[in-house]
Amino acid sequence: MALFTVDEARAELDRLQPVLREIVAVRADAAELAGTVADGGRSVRLGGLPEFKAAQAKLDDLMTRVQETGAELKGFAPLLVEFPAEFDGVPVLLCWLEGEAELGWYHRADLGFAARRPLP
């Protein structure tokens, strides 16, 4: 597993922003389509079952693209992206949550999201 510096993680997050924005858009379409398809209907704007399956496939592809960078996609709604790192020899995860302007948080890898702290 590759470790990121804070600068490397921020640069990778910047590169990932178009992919993350697309995940948010496709996620919304897939959710709307799921409701429509579950009711046996078809959305005039979005389509029906074939479009729902295509949205699911697109989401799988986009999520794979995030994971291929070495980042970990830990949450889907909202998106939570974490980057493995180390501070003073302690494994940590640098974390970005959908809606945050930048990568500004971390937590010890063994403690999880509830232990999030601002980056020093």
One Martini backbone bead per residue (centre of mass of N, CA, C, O) as a GRO file, in nm:
protein
  120
    1MET     BB    1   0.094   0.038   0.025
    2ALA     BB    2   0.060   0.357  -0.043
    3LEU     BB    3   0.191   0.662   0.062
    4PHE     BB    4   0.095   0.984   0.162
    5THR     BB    5   0.121   1.298   0.142
    6VAL     BB    6  -0.040   1.579   0.178
    7ASP     BB    7   0.033   1.694  -0.102
    8GLU     BB    8  -0.036   1.439  -0.266
    9ALA     BB    9  -0.333   1.417  -0.177
   10ARG     BB   10  -0.422   1.693  -0.280
   11ALA     BB   11  -0.346   1.643  -0.577
   12GLU     BB   12  -0.525   1.393  -0.617
   13LEU     BB   13  -0.792   1.528  -0.546
   14ASP     BB   14  -0.785   1.730  -0.775
   15ARG     BB   15  -0.783   1.509  -1.001
   16LEU     BB   16  -1.063   1.372  -0.888
   17GLN     BB   17  -1.297   1.578  -0.907
   18PRO     BB   18  -1.440   1.495  -1.173
   19VAL     BB   19  -1.513   1.210  -1.072
   20LEU     BB   20  -1.671   1.295  -0.817
   21ARG     BB   21  -1.885   1.462  -0.966
   22GLU     BB   22  -1.988   1.222  -1.134
   23ILE     BB   23  -2.079   1.045  -0.904
   24VAL     BB   24  -2.296   1.236  -0.797
   25ALA     BB   25  -2.468   1.245  -1.055
   26VAL     BB   26  -2.510   0.936  -1.096
   27ARG     BB   27  -2.626   0.878  -0.820
   28ALA     BB   28  -2.883   1.045  -0.858
   29ASP     BB   29  -2.990   0.897  -1.105
   30ALA     BB   30  -2.995   0.612  -0.979
   31ALA     BB   31  -3.197   0.680  -0.755
   32GLU     BB   32  -3.428   0.766  -0.940
   33LEU     BB   33  -3.440   0.507  -1.108
   34ALA     BB   34  -3.496   0.309  -0.879
   35GLY     BB   35  -3.774   0.424  -0.810
   36THR     BB   36  -3.901   0.389  -1.089
   37VAL     BB   37  -3.848   0.083  -1.130
   38ALA     BB   38  -3.989  -0.017  -0.867
   39ASP     BB   39  -4.272   0.101  -0.993
   40GLY     BB   40  -4.260   0.022  -1.314
   41GLY     BB   41  -4.126   0.258  -1.454
   42ARG     BB   42  -4.055   0.568  -1.643
   43SER     BB   43  -3.839   0.814  -1.721
   44VAL     BB   44  -3.841   1.075  -1.927
   45ARG     BB   45  -3.543   1.175  -1.865
   46LEU     BB   46  -3.384   0.880  -1.786
   47GLY     BB   47  -3.572   0.621  -1.791
   48GLY     BB   48  -3.489   0.284  -1.715
   49LEU     BB   49  -3.347  -0.010  -1.667
   50PRO     BB   50  -3.107   0.031  -1.863
   51GLU     BB   51  -3.014   0.301  -1.729
   52PHE     BB   52  -2.970   0.187  -1.450
   53LYS     BB   53  -2.751  -0.019  -1.528
   54ALA     BB   54  -2.560   0.194  -1.648
   55ALA     BB   55  -2.520   0.354  -1.388
   56GLN     BB   56  -2.397   0.126  -1.224
   57ALA     BB   57  -2.153   0.081  -1.410
   58LYS     BB   58  -2.042   0.368  -1.389
   59LEU     BB   59  -1.993   0.366  -1.086
   60ASP     BB   60  -1.792   0.134  -1.083
   61ASP     BB   61  -1.584   0.275  -1.262
   62LEU     BB   62  -1.538   0.531  -1.089
   63MET     BB   63  -1.454   0.385  -0.827
   64THR     BB   64  -1.209   0.246  -0.950
   65ARG     BB   65  -1.054   0.504  -1.023
   66VAL     BB   66  -1.007   0.586  -0.734
   67GLN     BB   67  -0.863   0.324  -0.626
   68GLU     BB   68  -0.617   0.331  -0.837
   69THR     BB   69  -0.462   0.572  -0.673
   70GLY     BB   70  -0.483   0.468  -0.346
   71ALA     BB   71  -0.739   0.541  -0.268
   72GLU     BB   72  -1.025   0.545  -0.042
   73LEU     BB   73  -1.359   0.442  -0.065
   74LYS     BB   74  -1.578   0.477   0.222
   75GLY     BB   75  -1.804   0.658   0.086
   76PHE     BB   76  -2.117   0.738  -0.097
   77ALA     BB   77  -2.346   0.885   0.114
   78PRO     BB   78  -2.129   1.042   0.140
   79LEU     BB   79  -1.836   1.109   0.028
   80LEU     BB   80  -1.533   0.914   0.115
   81VAL     BB   81  -1.190   1.006   0.114
   82GLU     BB   82  -0.885   0.815   0.155
   83PHE     BB   83  -0.534   0.856   0.266
   84PRO     BB   84  -0.259   0.701   0.314
   85ALA     BB   85  -0.051   0.750   0.610
   86GLU     BB   86   0.208   0.925   0.812
   87PHE     BB   87   0.260   1.009   1.165
   88ASP     BB   88   0.520   0.943   1.341
   89GLY     BB   89   0.467   0.623   1.253
   90VAL     BB   90   0.155   0.662   1.224
   91PRO     BB   91  -0.124   0.543   1.105
   92VAL     BB   92  -0.314   0.722   0.859
   93LEU     BB   93  -0.603   0.918   0.743
   94LEU     BB   94  -0.675   1.113   0.486
   95CYS     BB   95  -0.971   1.329   0.476
   96TRP     BB   96  -1.262   1.347   0.253
   97LEU     BB   97  -1.571   1.523   0.237
   98GLU     BB   98  -1.836   1.589   0.100
   99GLY     BB   99  -1.818   1.955   0.071
  100GLU     BB  100  -1.532   1.997   0.099
  101ALA     BB  101  -1.282   2.211  -0.011
  102GLU     BB  102  -1.063   2.025   0.139
  103LEU     BB  103  -0.788   1.870   0.263
  104GLY     BB  104  -0.821   1.877   0.645
  105TRP     BB  105  -0.806   1.567   0.747
  106TYR     BB  106  -0.763   1.319   1.017
  107HIS     BB  107  -0.689   0.970   1.116
  108ARG     BB  108  -0.647   0.706   1.272
  109ALA     BB  109  -0.663   0.392   1.144
  110ASP     BB  110  -0.774   0.253   1.427
  111LEU     BB  111  -1.030   0.473   1.481
  112GLY     BB  112  -1.156   0.645   1.271
  113PHE     BB  113  -1.378   0.898   1.191
  114ALA     BB  114  -1.442   0.992   1.492
  115ALA     BB  115  -1.114   1.087   1.508
  116ARG     BB  116  -1.117   1.346   1.370
  117ARG     BB  117  -0.873   1.587   1.253
  118PRO     BB  118  -0.702   1.846   1.198
  119LEU     BB  119  -0.462   1.949   1.024
  120PRO     BB  120  -0.145   2.080   1.112
   0.00000   0.00000   0.00000
